[in-house]
Amino acid sequence: MTEDRPRFSADPVQDRARHALLVKLAANTRNPVMAELARELLAGNVTPRRVVESQLYAGALEKPVDDFAAWYSGLSKSEKDAEAAKGENALRDLADEQVDESRKPRTSRRQFEDDEYIEDFSERDWLDE
């Protein structure tokens, strides 16, 4: 792990998994807005909190979040536990994959109102808050 990239968790496994997931999202050609969001996060230009607060990507995030909430609320406790285990395994597998550094995402042209706003979110767990 290089020190010049943002950290997405204090836990090295979670950090690698989140970074690898964002790299995959950044390469997504089917959804250019989500790819741009991933590139912004990877470049350290914005934090997850800032994305939500700014509403800049609200249109891109609203439907997937609503779809997930509807799906998840329909699961039983045992189904939720099974899905959580599958997700944890997938994140571990993703964290273990080699990230192809030659496919670094390009930077975005989207501008944020407060370019000087910097937040350290390495200690933040995206799922618990």
N, CA, C and O atoms as a Tinker XYZ file with bonds, in Angstrom:
   516  protein
     1  N      0.841000   -1.169000    0.000000    73     2
     2  CA     0.000000    0.000000    0.000000    64     1     3
     3  C      0.885000    1.230000    0.000000    63     2     4     5
     4  O      1.823000    1.325000    0.792000    81     3
     5  N      0.592000    2.173000   -0.883000    73     3     6
     6  CA     1.368000    3.402000   -0.917000    64     5     7
     7  C      0.736000    4.424000    0.008000    63     6     8     9
     8  O     -0.472000    4.407000    0.245000    81     7
     9  N      1.571000    5.312000    0.526000    73     7    10
    10  CA     1.093000    6.320000    1.459000    64     9    11
    11  C      0.418000    7.499000    0.752000    63    10    12    13
    12  O     -0.224000    8.318000    1.411000    81    11
    13  N      0.550000    7.602000   -0.567000    73    11    14
    14  CA    -0.014000    8.751000   -1.265000    64    13    15
    15  C     -1.473000    8.539000   -1.679000    63    14    16    17
    16  O     -2.056000    9.417000   -2.316000    81    15
    17  N     -2.064000    7.420000   -1.341000    73    15    18
    18  CA    -3.465000    7.205000   -1.668000    64    17    19
    19  C     -4.296000    7.290000   -0.399000    63    18    20    21
    20  O     -3.798000    7.004000    0.690000    81    19
    21  N     -5.580000    7.687000   -0.531000    73    19    22
    22  CA    -6.427000    7.769000    0.662000    64    21    23
    23  C     -6.592000    6.409000    1.321000    63    22    24    25
    24  O     -6.597000    5.378000    0.648000    81    23
    25  N     -6.724000    6.415000    2.626000    73    23    26
    26  CA    -7.035000    5.192000    3.371000    64    25    27
    27  C     -8.523000    5.200000    3.644000    63    26    28    29
    28  O     -9.088000    6.224000    4.030000    81    27
    29  N     -9.160000    4.052000    3.442000    73    27    30
    30  CA   -10.595000    3.947000    3.606000    64    29    31
    31  C    -10.992000    3.179000    4.857000    63    30    32    33
    32  O    -12.179000    3.033000    5.147000    81    31
    33  N    -10.010000    2.688000    5.597000    73    31    34
    34  CA   -10.255000    2.017000    6.869000    64    33    35
    35  C     -8.918000    1.864000    7.581000    63    34    36    37
    36  O     -7.870000    1.753000    6.945000    81    35
    37  N     -8.970000    1.858000    8.906000    73    35    38
    38  CA    -7.753000    1.593000    9.683000    64    37    39
    39  C     -7.369000    0.122000    9.583000    63    38    40    41
    40  O     -6.201000   -0.232000    9.744000    81    39
    41  N     -8.350000   -0.731000    9.319000    73    39    42
    42  CA    -8.105000   -2.161000    9.148000    64    41    43
    43  C     -7.525000   -2.386000    7.754000    63    42    44    45
    44  O     -8.178000   -2.049000    6.767000    81    43
    45  N     -6.316000   -2.945000    7.643000    73    43    46
    46  CA    -5.681000   -3.106000    6.332000    64    45    47
    47  C     -6.474000   -3.976000    5.356000    63    46    48    49
    48  O     -6.463000   -3.714000    4.154000    81    47
    49  N     -7.156000   -4.998000    5.849000    73    47    50
    50  CA    -7.942000   -5.855000    4.958000    64    49    51
    51  C     -9.130000   -5.066000    4.406000    63    50    52    53
    52  O     -9.399000   -5.099000    3.205000    81    51
    53  N     -9.834000   -4.362000    5.284000    73    51    54
    54  CA   -10.965000   -3.548000    4.820000    64    53    55
    55  C    -10.486000   -2.442000    3.890000    63    54    56    57
    56  O    -11.145000   -2.137000    2.896000    81    55
    57  N     -9.352000   -1.846000    4.203000    73    55    58
    58  CA    -8.817000   -0.785000    3.361000    64    57    59
    59  C     -8.518000   -1.309000    1.950000    63    58    60    61
    60  O     -8.883000   -0.678000    0.958000    81    59
    61  N     -7.855000   -2.460000    1.870000    73    59    62
    62  CA    -7.559000   -3.048000    0.554000    64    61    63
    63  C     -8.841000   -3.397000   -0.194000    63    62    64    65
    64  O     -8.947000   -3.167000   -1.399000    81    63
    65  N     -9.811000   -3.953000    0.525000    73    63    66
    66  CA   -11.075000   -4.333000   -0.117000    64    65    67
    67  C    -11.812000   -3.108000   -0.639000    63    66    68    69
    68  O    -12.298000   -3.114000   -1.770000    81    67
    69  N    -11.898000   -2.075000    0.158000    73    67    70
    70  CA   -12.589000   -0.864000   -0.268000    64    69    71
    71  C    -11.864000   -0.205000   -1.433000    63    70    72    73
    72  O    -12.492000    0.278000   -2.375000    81    71
    73  N    -10.545000   -0.188000   -1.361000    73    71    74
    74  CA    -9.770000    0.391000   -2.454000    64    73    75
    75  C     -9.976000   -0.406000   -3.743000    63    74    76    77
    76  O    -10.193000    0.167000   -4.810000    81    75
    77  N     -9.906000   -1.739000   -3.629000    73    75    78
    78  CA   -10.091000   -2.590000   -4.811000    64    77    79
    79  C    -11.494000   -2.435000   -5.389000    63    78    80    81
    80  O    -11.667000   -2.421000   -6.608000    81    79
    81  N    -12.491000   -2.317000   -4.524000    73    79    82
    82  CA   -13.865000   -2.124000   -4.995000    64    81    83
    83  C    -13.986000   -0.799000   -5.745000    63    82    84    85
    84  O    -14.614000   -0.740000   -6.802000    81    83
    85  N    -13.395000    0.251000   -5.212000    73    83    86
    86  CA   -13.448000    1.549000   -5.880000    64    85    87
    87  C    -12.700000    1.522000   -7.210000    63    86    88    89
    88  O    -13.131000    2.159000   -8.171000    81    87
    89  N    -11.582000    0.792000   -7.277000    73    87    90
    90  CA   -10.857000    0.661000   -8.547000    64    89    91
    91  C    -11.752000   -0.007000   -9.584000    63    90    92    93
    92  O    -11.792000    0.416000  -10.739000    81    91
    93  N    -12.473000   -1.056000   -9.169000    73    91    94
    94  CA   -13.388000   -1.723000  -10.100000    64    93    95
    95  C    -14.523000   -0.791000  -10.519000    63    94    96    97
    96  O    -14.892000   -0.752000  -11.693000    81    95
    97  N    -15.070000   -0.050000   -9.578000    73    95    98
    98  CA   -16.131000    0.902000   -9.915000    64    97    99
    99  C    -15.624000    2.005000  -10.840000    63    98   100   101
   100  O    -16.344000    2.450000  -11.734000    81    99
   101  N    -14.397000    2.440000  -10.627000    73    99   102
   102  CA   -13.818000    3.499000  -11.458000    64   101   103
   103  C    -13.659000    3.058000  -12.906000    63   102   104   105
   104  O    -13.670000    3.886000  -13.817000    81   103
   105  N    -13.513000    1.764000  -13.115000    73   103   106
   106  CA   -13.364000    1.224000  -14.471000    64   105   107
   107  C    -14.709000    0.882000  -15.116000    63   106   108   109
   108  O    -14.747000    0.424000  -16.257000    81   107
   109  N    -15.797000    1.098000  -14.406000    73   107   110
   110  CA   -17.133000    0.770000  -14.883000    64   109   111
   111  C    -17.526000    1.676000  -16.057000    63   110   112   113
   112  O    -17.641000    2.892000  -15.899000    81   111
   113  N    -17.725000    1.085000  -17.208000    73   111   114
   114  CA   -18.108000    1.878000  -18.387000    64   113   115
   115  C    -19.620000    1.975000  -18.542000    63   114   116   117
   116  O    -20.107000    2.806000  -19.309000    81   115
   117  N    -20.372000    1.140000  -17.827000    73   115   118
   118  CA   -21.832000    1.175000  -17.939000    64   117   119
   119  C    -22.450000    2.307000  -17.139000    63   118   120   121
   120  O    -23.567000    2.731000  -17.438000    81   119
   121  N    -21.752000    2.804000  -16.134000    73   119   122
   122  CA   -22.282000    3.878000  -15.306000    64   121   123
   123  C    -21.186000    4.928000  -15.097000    63   122   124   125
   124  O    -20.467000    4.887000  -14.100000    81   123
   125  N    -21.063000    5.862000  -16.036000    73   123   126
   126  CA   -19.970000    6.834000  -15.959000    64   125   127
   127  C    -20.014000    7.742000  -14.728000    63   126   128   129
   128  O    -18.966000    8.188000  -14.260000    81   127
   129  N    -21.194000    8.020000  -14.202000    73   127   130
   130  CA   -21.281000    8.882000  -13.019000    64   129   131
   131  C    -20.729000    8.161000  -11.793000    63   130   132   133
   132  O    -19.992000    8.749000  -11.002000    81   131
   133  N    -21.086000    6.886000  -11.634000    73   131   134
   134  CA   -20.545000    6.125000  -10.512000    64   133   135
   135  C    -19.042000    5.906000  -10.680000    63   134   136   137
   136  O    -18.306000    5.895000   -9.694000    81   135
   137  N    -18.588000    5.734000  -11.905000    73   135   138
   138  CA   -17.150000    5.599000  -12.162000    64   137   139
   139  C    -16.437000    6.883000  -11.766000    63   138   140   141
   140  O    -15.359000    6.848000  -11.172000    81   139
   141  N    -17.041000    8.006000  -12.098000    73   139   142
   142  CA   -16.453000    9.302000  -11.726000    64   141   143
   143  C    -16.398000    9.452000  -10.210000    63   142   144   145
   144  O    -15.391000    9.911000   -9.671000    81   143
   145  N    -17.459000    9.073000   -9.525000    73   143   146
   146  CA   -17.491000    9.148000   -8.068000    64   145   147
   147  C    -16.372000    8.298000   -7.473000    63   146   148   149
   148  O    -15.671000    8.746000   -6.566000    81   147
   149  N    -16.200000    7.093000   -7.970000    73   147   150
   150  CA   -15.128000    6.217000   -7.475000    64   149   151
   151  C    -13.762000    6.850000   -7.717000    63   150   152   153
   152  O    -12.891000    6.799000   -6.848000    81   151
   153  N    -13.569000    7.447000   -8.897000    73   151   154
   154  CA   -12.284000    8.105000   -9.187000    64   153   155
   155  C    -12.026000    9.265000   -8.230000    63   154   156   157
   156  O    -10.896000    9.468000   -7.784000    81   155
   157  N    -13.068000   10.021000   -7.917000    73   155   158
   158  CA   -12.920000   11.149000   -6.983000    64   157   159
   159  C    -12.524000   10.655000   -5.591000    63   158   160   161
   160  O    -11.666000   11.250000   -4.939000    81   159
   161  N    -13.147000    9.572000   -5.140000    73   159   162
   162  CA   -12.803000    8.999000   -3.841000    64   161   163
   163  C    -11.371000    8.474000   -3.846000    63   162   164   165
   164  O    -10.618000    8.714000   -2.903000    81   163
   165  N    -10.997000    7.765000   -4.897000    73   163   166
   166  CA    -9.638000    7.211000   -4.993000    64   165   167
   167  C     -8.574000    8.299000   -5.049000    63   166   168   169
   168  O     -7.483000    8.140000   -4.501000    81   167
   169  N     -8.892000    9.385000   -5.704000    73   167   170
   170  CA    -7.929000   10.480000   -5.832000    64   169   171
   171  C     -7.822000   11.296000   -4.542000    63   170   172   173
   172  O     -6.924000   12.127000   -4.402000    81   171
   173  N     -8.736000   11.056000   -3.604000    73   171   174
   174  CA    -8.724000   11.818000   -2.359000    64   173   175
   175  C     -9.322000   13.196000   -2.511000    63   174   176   177
   176  O     -9.154000   14.050000   -1.640000    81   175
   177  N    -10.025000   13.424000   -3.623000    73   175   178
   178  CA   -10.635000   14.730000   -3.860000    64   177   179
   179  C    -11.899000   14.945000   -3.044000    63   178   180   181
   180  O    -12.346000   16.079000   -2.870000    81   179
   181  N    -12.468000   13.868000   -2.549000    73   179   182
   182  CA   -13.709000   13.948000   -1.789000    64   181   183
   183  C    -13.770000   12.747000   -0.846000    63   182   184   185
   184  O    -13.167000   11.708000   -1.113000    81   183
   185  N    -14.496000   12.898000    0.250000    73   183   186
   186  CA   -14.708000   11.816000    1.198000    64   185   187
   187  C    -16.130000   11.289000    1.026000    63   186   188   189
   188  O    -16.980000   11.973000    0.456000    81   187
   189  N    -16.393000   10.080000    1.515000    73   187   190
   190  CA   -17.776000    9.582000    1.451000    64   189   191
   191  C    -18.764000   10.544000    2.117000    63   190   192   193
   192  O    -19.854000   10.775000    1.594000    81   191
   193  N    -18.391000   11.095000    3.249000    73   191   194
   194  CA   -19.276000   12.048000    3.931000    64   193   195
   195  C    -19.547000   13.263000    3.055000    63   194   196   197
   196  O    -20.685000   13.723000    2.963000    81   195
   197  N    -18.529000   13.774000    2.425000    73   195   198
   198  CA   -18.681000   14.963000    1.573000    64   197   199
   199  C    -19.588000   14.664000    0.378000    63   198   200   201
   200  O    -20.354000   15.527000   -0.049000    81   199
   201  N    -19.507000   13.461000   -0.155000    73   199   202
   202  CA   -20.378000   13.075000   -1.271000    64   201   203
   203  C    -21.832000   13.174000   -0.842000    63   202   204   205
   204  O    -22.665000   13.722000   -1.564000    81   203
   205  N    -22.132000   12.644000    0.334000    73   203   206
   206  CA   -23.508000   12.659000    0.822000    64   205   207
   207  C    -23.945000   14.081000    1.170000    63   206   208   209
   208  O    -25.052000   14.491000    0.821000    81   207
   209  N    -23.094000   14.828000    1.848000    73   207   210
   210  CA   -23.443000   16.189000    2.246000    64   209   211
   211  C    -23.638000   17.115000    1.055000    63   210   212   213
   212  O    -24.514000   17.980000    1.086000    81   211
   213  N    -22.849000   16.952000    0.019000    73   211   214
   214  CA   -22.899000   17.868000   -1.115000    64   213   215
   215  C    -24.069000   17.609000   -2.045000    63   214   216   217
   216  O    -24.452000   18.492000   -2.812000    81   215
   217  N    -24.646000   16.415000   -1.994000    73   215   218
   218  CA   -25.730000   16.015000   -2.889000    64   217   219
   219  C    -25.301000   16.001000   -4.355000    63   218   220   221
   220  O    -26.143000   15.894000   -5.247000    81   219
   221  N    -24.002000   16.107000   -4.606000    73   219   222
   222  CA   -23.491000   16.156000   -5.971000    64   221   223
   223  C    -23.809000   14.883000   -6.745000    63   222   224   225
   224  O    -24.088000   14.936000   -7.943000    81   223
   225  N    -23.767000   13.748000   -6.071000    73   223   226
   226  CA   -24.029000   12.472000   -6.724000    64   225   227
   227  C    -25.354000   11.862000   -6.267000    63   226   228   229
   228  O    -25.568000   10.662000   -6.437000    81   227
   229  N    -26.234000   12.661000   -5.696000    73   227   230
   230  CA   -27.493000   12.147000   -5.148000    64   229   231
   231  C    -28.305000   11.399000   -6.200000    63   230   232   233
   232  O    -28.870000   10.344000   -5.909000    81   231
   233  N    -28.369000   11.923000   -7.394000    73   231   234
   234  CA   -29.137000   11.269000   -8.448000    64   233   235
   235  C    -28.603000    9.898000   -8.792000    63   234   236   237
   236  O    -29.379000    8.992000   -9.097000    81   235
   237  N    -27.305000    9.728000   -8.750000    73   235   238
   238  CA   -26.692000    8.440000   -9.077000    64   237   239
   239  C    -26.810000    7.449000   -7.931000    63   238   240   241
   240  O    -26.840000    6.241000   -8.165000    81   239
   241  N    -26.878000    7.934000   -6.704000    73   239   242
   242  CA   -26.899000    7.055000   -5.541000    64   241   243
   243  C    -28.304000    6.680000   -5.078000    63   242   244   245
   244  O    -28.491000    5.629000   -4.466000    81   243
   245  N    -29.280000    7.517000   -5.359000    73   243   246
   246  CA   -30.622000    7.324000   -4.801000    64   245   247
   247  C    -31.259000    5.984000   -5.194000    63   246   248   249
   248  O    -31.696000    5.243000   -4.314000    81   247
   249  N    -31.321000    5.660000   -6.464000    73   247   250
   250  CA   -31.983000    4.417000   -6.895000    64   249   251
   251  C    -31.263000    3.170000   -6.379000    63   250   252   253
   252  O    -31.924000    2.280000   -5.843000    81   251
   253  N    -29.936000    3.067000   -6.518000    73   251   254
   254  CA   -29.280000    1.862000   -5.980000    64   253   255
   255  C    -29.469000    1.695000   -4.476000    63   254   256   257
   256  O    -29.629000    0.572000   -3.997000    81   255
   257  N    -29.452000    2.785000   -3.732000    73   255   258
   258  CA   -29.640000    2.695000   -2.281000    64   257   259
   259  C    -31.076000    2.272000   -1.974000    63   258   260   261
   260  O    -31.302000    1.419000   -1.116000    81   259
   261  N    -32.037000    2.863000   -2.668000    73   259   262
   262  CA   -33.437000    2.477000   -2.460000    64   261   263
   263  C    -33.671000    1.013000   -2.826000    63   262   264   265
   264  O    -34.358000    0.291000   -2.104000    81   263
   265  N    -33.100000    0.577000   -3.947000    73   263   266
   266  CA   -33.246000   -0.822000   -4.367000    64   265   267
   267  C    -32.649000   -1.774000   -3.330000    63   266   268   269
   268  O    -33.248000   -2.797000   -2.998000    81   267
   269  N    -31.463000   -1.427000   -2.822000    73   267   270
   270  CA   -30.827000   -2.266000   -1.809000    64   269   271
   271  C    -31.679000   -2.317000   -0.544000    63   270   272   273
   272  O    -31.894000   -3.392000    0.015000    81   271
   273  N    -32.167000   -1.160000   -0.088000    73   271   274
   274  CA   -32.975000   -1.120000    1.133000    64   273   275
   275  C    -34.242000   -1.962000    0.976000    63   274   276   277
   276  O    -34.631000   -2.672000    1.903000    81   275
   277  N    -34.880000   -1.889000   -0.174000    73   275   278
   278  CA   -36.096000   -2.677000   -0.411000    64   277   279
   279  C    -35.772000   -4.170000   -0.399000    63   278   280   281
   280  O    -36.492000   -4.960000    0.211000    81   279
   281  N    -34.696000   -4.551000   -1.068000    73   279   282
   282  CA   -34.287000   -5.958000   -1.104000    64   281   283
   283  C    -33.941000   -6.450000    0.295000    63   282   284   285
   284  O    -34.420000   -7.501000    0.722000    81   283
   285  N    -33.113000   -5.696000    1.009000    73   283   286
   286  CA   -32.623000   -6.116000    2.319000    64   285   287
   287  C    -33.752000   -6.221000    3.339000    63   286   288   289
   288  O    -33.760000   -7.138000    4.160000    81   287
   289  N    -34.697000   -5.296000    3.297000    73   287   290
   290  CA   -35.794000   -5.317000    4.271000    64   289   291
   291  C    -36.695000   -6.538000    4.081000    63   290   292   293
   292  O    -37.417000   -6.917000    5.003000    81   291
   293  N    -36.662000   -7.150000    2.913000    73   291   294
   294  CA   -37.465000   -8.339000    2.659000    64   293   295
   295  C    -36.806000   -9.641000    3.075000    63   294   296   297
   296  O    -37.419000  -10.702000    2.954000    81   295
   297  N    -35.574000   -9.587000    3.563000    73   295   298
   298  CA   -34.861000  -10.804000    3.959000    64   297   299
   299  C    -35.176000  -11.188000    5.400000    63   298   300   301
   300  O    -35.423000  -10.333000    6.250000    81   299
   301  N    -35.162000  -12.486000    5.654000    73   299   302
   302  CA   -35.295000  -12.969000    7.028000    64   301   303
   303  C    -33.956000  -12.773000    7.743000    63   302   304   305
   304  O    -32.953000  -12.439000    7.112000    81   303
   305  N    -33.945000  -12.979000    9.052000    73   303   306
   306  CA   -32.711000  -12.838000    9.835000    64   305   307
   307  C    -31.641000  -13.801000    9.327000    63   306   308   309
   308  O    -30.482000  -13.414000    9.178000    81   307
   309  N    -32.016000  -15.040000    9.062000    73   307   310
   310  CA   -31.024000  -16.012000    8.583000    64   309   311
   311  C    -30.528000  -15.657000    7.184000    63   310   312   313
   312  O    -29.355000  -15.863000    6.875000    81   311
   313  N    -31.406000  -15.129000    6.340000    73   311   314
   314  CA   -30.978000  -14.699000    5.003000    64   313   315
   315  C    -30.032000  -13.504000    5.097000    63   314   316   317
   316  O    -29.056000  -13.413000    4.351000    81   315
   317  N    -30.331000  -12.587000    6.021000    73   315   318
   318  CA   -29.442000  -11.432000    6.224000    64   317   319
   319  C    -28.065000  -11.900000    6.701000    63   318   320   321
   320  O    -27.041000  -11.399000    6.236000    81   319
   321  N    -28.044000  -12.855000    7.623000    73   319   322
   322  CA   -26.770000  -13.391000    8.110000    64   321   323
   323  C    -25.987000  -14.063000    6.981000    63   322   324   325
   324  O    -24.774000  -13.888000    6.869000    81   323
   325  N    -26.690000  -14.832000    6.147000    73   323   326
   326  CA   -26.031000  -15.511000    5.023000    64   325   327
   327  C    -25.488000  -14.500000    4.023000    63   326   328   329
   328  O    -24.378000  -14.666000    3.517000    81   327
   329  N    -26.254000  -13.459000    3.734000    73   327   330
   330  CA   -25.795000  -12.422000    2.796000    64   329   331
   331  C    -24.610000  -11.660000    3.372000    63   330   332   333
   332  O    -23.680000  -11.313000    2.644000    81   331
   333  N    -24.636000  -11.396000    4.688000    73   331   334
   334  CA   -23.512000  -10.706000    5.330000    64   333   335
   335  C    -22.242000  -11.550000    5.219000    63   334   336   337
   336  O    -21.165000  -11.023000    4.938000    81   335
   337  N    -22.371000  -12.854000    5.441000    73   335   338
   338  CA   -21.204000  -13.742000    5.331000    64   337   339
   339  C    -20.679000  -13.758000    3.891000    63   338   340   341
   340  O    -19.468000  -13.717000    3.673000    81   339
   341  N    -21.581000  -13.818000    2.916000    73   339   342
   342  CA   -21.153000  -13.782000    1.512000    64   341   343
   343  C    -20.435000  -12.463000    1.205000    63   342   344   345
   344  O    -19.420000  -12.451000    0.508000    81   343
   345  N    -20.963000  -11.368000    1.723000    73   343   346
   346  CA   -20.329000  -10.077000    1.498000    64   345   347
   347  C    -18.953000   -9.983000    2.123000    63   346   348   349
   348  O    -18.021000   -9.462000    1.510000    81   347
   349  N    -18.823000  -10.485000    3.343000    73   347   350
   350  CA   -17.523000  -10.473000    4.015000    64   349   351
   351  C    -16.513000  -11.318000    3.252000    63   350   352   353
   352  O    -15.358000  -10.924000    3.095000    81   351
   353  N    -16.950000  -12.481000    2.779000    73   351   354
   354  CA   -16.054000  -13.332000    1.988000    64   353   355
   355  C    -15.651000  -12.649000    0.687000    63   354   356   357
   356  O    -14.488000  -12.698000    0.287000    81   355
   357  N    -16.605000  -12.021000    0.036000    73   355   358
   358  CA   -16.302000  -11.320000   -1.219000    64   357   359
   359  C    -15.330000  -10.176000   -0.979000    63   358   360   361
   360  O    -14.426000   -9.956000   -1.785000    81   359
   361  N    -15.503000   -9.443000    0.123000    73   359   362
   362  CA   -14.575000   -8.355000    0.441000    64   361   363
   363  C    -13.179000   -8.876000    0.732000    63   362   364   365
   364  O    -12.189000   -8.279000    0.309000    81   363
   365  N    -13.093000   -9.995000    1.456000    73   363   366
   366  CA   -11.774000  -10.587000    1.721000    64   365   367
   367  C    -11.108000  -11.022000    0.419000    63   366   368   369
   368  O     -9.916000  -10.792000    0.213000    81   367
   369  N    -11.896000  -11.658000   -0.462000    73   367   370
   370  CA   -11.347000  -12.076000   -1.757000    64   369   371
   371  C    -10.882000  -10.871000   -2.559000    63   370   372   373
   372  O     -9.821000  -10.901000   -3.183000    81   371
   373  N    -11.671000   -9.827000   -2.539000    73   371   374
   374  CA   -11.335000   -8.609000   -3.270000    64   373   375
   375  C    -10.068000   -7.976000   -2.707000    63   374   376   377
   376  O     -9.217000   -7.496000   -3.455000    81   375
   377  N     -9.953000   -7.980000   -1.380000    73   375   378
   378  CA    -8.772000   -7.401000   -0.741000    64   377   379
   379  C     -7.512000   -8.178000   -1.085000    63   378   380   381
   380  O     -6.418000   -7.614000   -1.125000    81   379
   381  N     -7.667000   -9.469000   -1.334000    73   379   382
   382  CA    -6.517000  -10.307000   -1.631000    64   381   383
   383  C     -6.068000  -10.224000   -3.092000    63   382   384   385
   384  O     -4.948000  -10.609000   -3.429000    81   383
   385  N     -6.947000   -9.720000   -3.947000    73   383   386
   386  CA    -6.581000   -9.619000   -5.364000    64   385   387
   387  C     -5.480000   -8.570000   -5.545000    63   386   388   389
   388  O     -5.388000   -7.598000   -4.795000    81   387
   389  N     -4.668000   -8.796000   -6.543000    73   387   390
   390  CA    -3.660000   -7.804000   -6.887000    64   389   391
   391  C     -4.335000   -6.671000   -7.655000    63   390   392   393
   392  O     -5.060000   -6.913000   -8.621000    81   391
   393  N     -4.098000   -5.452000   -7.227000    73   391   394
   394  CA    -4.642000   -4.299000   -7.923000    64   393   395
   395  C     -3.654000   -3.911000   -9.011000    63   394   396   397
   396  O     -2.473000   -3.689000   -8.744000    81   395
   397  N     -4.144000   -3.833000  -10.222000    73   395   398
   398  CA    -3.310000   -3.467000  -11.360000    64   397   399
   399  C     -3.075000   -1.953000  -11.322000    63   398   400   401
   400  O     -3.933000   -1.171000  -11.732000    81   399
   401  N     -1.913000   -1.557000  -10.830000    73   399   402
   402  CA    -1.601000   -0.138000  -10.682000    64   401   403
   403  C     -1.493000    0.593000  -12.022000    63   402   404   405
   404  O     -1.552000    1.822000  -12.067000    81   403
   405  N     -1.335000   -0.160000  -13.106000    73   403   406
   406  CA    -1.243000    0.504000  -14.408000    64   405   407
   407  C     -2.592000    1.022000  -14.878000    63   406   408   409
   408  O     -2.658000    1.782000  -15.844000    81   407
   409  N     -3.667000    0.623000  -14.211000    73   407   410
   410  CA    -5.004000    1.074000  -14.589000    64   409   411
   411  C     -5.508000    2.116000  -13.617000    63   410   412   413
   412  O     -6.672000    2.083000  -13.216000    81   411
   413  N     -4.648000    3.041000  -13.233000    73   411   414
   414  CA    -5.057000    4.087000  -12.311000    64   413   415
   415  C     -6.176000    4.900000  -12.939000    63   414   416   417
   416  O     -6.126000    5.214000  -14.128000    81   415
   417  N     -7.179000    5.241000  -12.152000    73   415   418
   418  CA    -8.295000    6.008000  -12.705000    64   417   419
   419  C     -7.880000    7.431000  -13.047000    63   418   420   421
   420  O     -7.017000    8.025000  -12.401000    81   419
   421  N     -8.515000    7.954000  -14.077000    73   419   422
   422  CA    -8.246000    9.348000  -14.434000    64   421   423
   423  C     -9.002000   10.263000  -13.482000    63   422   424   425
   424  O     -9.972000    9.845000  -12.849000    81   423
   425  N     -8.565000   11.487000  -13.385000    73   423   426
   426  CA    -9.237000   12.424000  -12.505000    64   425   427
   427  C    -10.474000   12.981000  -13.193000    63   426   428   429
   428  O    -10.589000   12.967000  -14.419000    81   427
   429  N    -11.363000   13.454000  -12.402000    73   427   430
   430  CA   -12.636000   13.952000  -12.894000    64   429   431
   431  C    -12.596000   15.459000  -13.095000    63   430   432   433
   432  O    -11.731000   16.152000  -12.559000    81   431
   433  N    -13.539000   15.946000  -13.868000    73   431   434
   434  CA   -13.665000   17.387000  -14.079000    64   433   435
   435  C    -14.661000   18.011000  -13.118000    63   434   436   437
   436  O    -14.749000   19.237000  -13.050000    81   435
   437  N    -15.408000   17.219000  -12.381000    73   435   438
   438  CA   -16.435000   17.747000  -11.487000    64   437   439
   439  C    -15.770000   18.525000  -10.352000    63   438   440   441
   440  O    -14.777000   18.073000   -9.782000    81   439
   441  N    -16.309000   19.672000  -10.034000    73   439   442
   442  CA   -15.736000   20.529000   -9.010000    64   441   443
   443  C    -16.635000   20.548000   -7.770000    63   442   444   445
   444  O    -17.858000   20.463000   -7.885000    81   443
   445  N    -16.032000   20.657000   -6.603000    73   443   446
   446  CA   -16.760000   20.762000   -5.356000    64   445   447
   447  C    -16.656000   22.188000   -4.858000    63   446   448   449
   448  O    -15.661000   22.875000   -5.091000    81   447
   449  N    -17.703000   22.623000   -4.165000    73   447   450
   450  CA   -17.747000   24.005000   -3.699000    64   449   451
   451  C    -16.583000   24.343000   -2.782000    63   450   452   453
   452  O    -16.059000   25.456000   -2.837000    81   451
   453  N    -16.178000   23.419000   -1.955000    73   451   454
   454  CA   -15.163000   23.674000   -0.949000    64   453   455
   455  C    -13.947000   22.800000   -1.228000    63   454   456   457
   456  O    -13.752000   21.777000   -0.572000    81   455
   457  N    -13.129000   23.199000   -2.200000    73   455   458
   458  CA   -11.993000   22.381000   -2.611000    64   457   459
   459  C    -10.955000   22.197000   -1.513000    63   458   460   461
   460  O    -10.144000   21.273000   -1.583000    81   459
   461  N    -10.966000   23.057000   -0.502000    73   459   462
   462  CA    -9.970000   22.961000    0.554000    64   461   463
   463  C    -10.421000   22.050000    1.691000    63   462   464   465
   464  O     -9.663000   21.814000    2.632000    81   463
   465  N    -11.638000   21.541000    1.614000    73   463   466
   466  CA   -12.173000   20.657000    2.650000    64   465   467
   467  C    -11.501000   19.302000    2.562000    63   466   468   469
   468  O    -11.611000   18.609000    1.550000    81   467
   469  N    -10.801000   18.924000    3.629000    73   467   470
   470  CA   -10.126000   17.623000    3.669000    64   469   471
   471  C    -10.516000   16.950000    4.973000    63   470   472   473
   472  O    -10.425000   17.543000    6.048000    81   471
   473  N    -10.945000   15.717000    4.864000    73   471   474
   474  CA   -11.347000   14.959000    6.038000    64   473   475
   475  C    -10.587000   13.641000    6.052000    63   474   476   477
   476  O    -10.494000   12.957000    5.033000    81   475
   477  N    -10.048000   13.292000    7.207000    73   475   478
   478  CA    -9.407000   11.991000    7.352000    64   477   479
   479  C    -10.495000   10.984000    7.676000    63   478   480   481
   480  O    -11.086000   11.033000    8.755000    81   479
   481  N    -10.767000   10.068000    6.749000    73   479   482
   482  CA   -11.810000    9.081000    6.990000    64   481   483
   483  C    -11.248000    7.675000    7.101000    63   482   484   485
   484  O    -11.967000    6.698000    6.895000    81   483
   485  N     -9.964000    7.566000    7.426000    73   483   486
   486  CA    -9.359000    6.248000    7.549000    64   485   487
   487  C     -9.890000    5.473000    8.757000    63   486   488   489
   488  O     -9.869000    4.242000    8.750000    81   487
   489  N    -10.358000    6.159000    9.778000    73   487   490
   490  CA   -10.876000    5.494000   10.968000    64   489   491
   491  C    -12.384000    5.226000   10.855000    63   490   492   493
   492  O    -12.950000    4.559000   11.720000    81   491
   493  N    -13.020000    5.718000    9.836000    73   491   494
   494  CA   -14.476000    5.616000    9.688000    64   493   495
   495  C    -14.861000    4.304000    9.040000    63   494   496   497
   496  O    -14.299000    3.920000    8.014000    81   495
   497  N    -15.816000    3.620000    9.637000    73   495   498
   498  CA   -16.344000    2.398000    9.042000    64   497   499
   499  C    -17.600000    2.776000    8.271000    63   498   500   501
   500  O    -18.585000    3.210000    8.868000    81   499
   501  N    -17.576000    2.619000    6.983000    73   499   502
   502  CA   -18.683000    3.047000    6.121000    64   501   503
   503  C    -19.967000    2.347000    6.447000    63   502   504   505
   504  O    -21.039000    2.895000    6.192000    81   503
   505  N    -19.909000    1.149000    7.002000    73   503   506
   506  CA   -21.122000    0.378000    7.246000    64   505   507
   507  C    -21.749000    0.680000    8.594000    63   506   508   509
   508  O    -22.954000    0.484000    8.753000    81   507
   509  N    -20.987000    1.145000    9.567000    73   507   510
   510  CA   -21.507000    1.337000   10.908000    64   509   511
   511  C    -22.020000    2.739000   11.178000    63   510   512   513
   512  O    -22.625000    2.968000   12.225000    81   511
   513  N    -21.805000    3.674000   10.286000    73   511   514
   514  CA   -22.237000    5.048000   10.562000    64   513   515
   515  C    -23.193000    5.544000    9.531000    63   514   516
   516  O    -23.655000    6.682000    9.613000    81   515
